């Protein structure tokens, strides 16, 4: 649930991605690629105001 909140998407959306019912598109897909390679950078960026 925390991951969905951090991304600003619904929990059902994240579950659908995880279960491969849907594939992330556009900015969400790009952010997930970055998070895969540099998770700390994404966490830091999302917590900066």
Secondary structure as UniProt FT lines:
FT   HELIX           2..7
FT   HELIX           11..18
FT   TURN            19..20
FT   HELIX           26..37
FT   HELIX           39..46
//
